Amino acid sequence: MDCSAILVNYRGAADTAAAARSAIAGAPGLEVLVVDNSADDVEFNSLKHLLPSKVQLLRASHNLGFGRACNLAFNDSESEFVFLVKPDVKIFPDCISILIDAL
């Protein structure tokens, strides 16, 4: 699957990790990138602990805002399709493959 999901975390490590896990469960070949926008060592370490090992975690030097944080991760992705995922969602099985088929 040539697809990435980008999530931006801001002081919501548990929700972000749950959304990342649901993305992986719904599309096992999915590349998942998480940008921590919190600029907080405790939050960053919590994310490192909660996220699955296959998730790429990027650290912003300060709160970049959602769009700029997505752009930071977008530069690290080489996928044909990139989904911007809010950290408070749950991705249902087959959702991503259905979206890709529609595109």
N, C-alpha and C positions, 0 to 999 in steps of 0.2 A: 504494500500500500504506500503510495507516494503522497503522504499527507502528514501534516503536523498540526498539533493543537497548542496554542499559546494561552497560558493563564497568567494573570497578574495578581500577585498577592499584596495586600496591604493590611497587615495586622489581623489576618484571618487564616493562620496556618492550618488549622483543622479542616475548615471548609475547603480551602485550596487543595489540600491533600486528598480529601474525599472526591472532589471533582476530577482530579488527575487520575485517581484510581478508577473512577467510573469511565473515564475516557479510554483508559487502557483495557478495561474489561470489555467495553463495547467494540473496540477495534484493536486487537492485540498487536498489529504491525504499526500502530500509530506512533509517531515521534511526538513526545510531549516535552514542552519547554515551559518552565515556570520562572517568571521574573519576580524577585522579592523587592518590592517598592518601599518596604517598611524602614529601611536604613536603621535597623535595630539588630544587634548581635544575638539577642535572645530569640527574637522571631526567626532570624535566619537559621540558627541552630535547631530550632524546633522544626522548621520546614525540612532541613536535611534529615532529621530523624523520622519524620512522618511520611515523606515522599518515597514511593517505590524507587529502587536503585536505577531503573532505566530512565527515569525522568532527569532531564538536564536542568539544573538549577542555576540561574543567573542572578547576580546581585547588583542592584542599582545603587549608585553612590548616595542617592537621595530620592525622594518621591518625585519621579519623572512625570507622573500622571499616566493614565491608562494608555493613551495613544502612543506616547513616546516609549513607554515600557514595552508595548507590543512591537514597535519598530526595532528595539534593541534585540528582542528574541527573533524577529523576522530575519534579521541579518545573519543569524546562526542557522537558519533553516534553508535547506536546498529542495524542499518538497514542492511539488507542482501545486498542491492545494494546502492552504493554511486556514485553520479555523481559529477565531478569537473567541475564547470561552471564558465567561464570567465565573469566578470561583464559587458561586453559590448555586451552581446548576448540577444536575445529574444527567449524564449522557446515557441514553437507553441503548441496549444492544441493537446493532445494525443501523443506528441513526447515521453514523458517519458514512457508511457505505451507501446508504440511500441518498444522502446529500451529494456524494461524489458522482453517483450515477445520474443525478439530476443535472449536475453541472456538465 
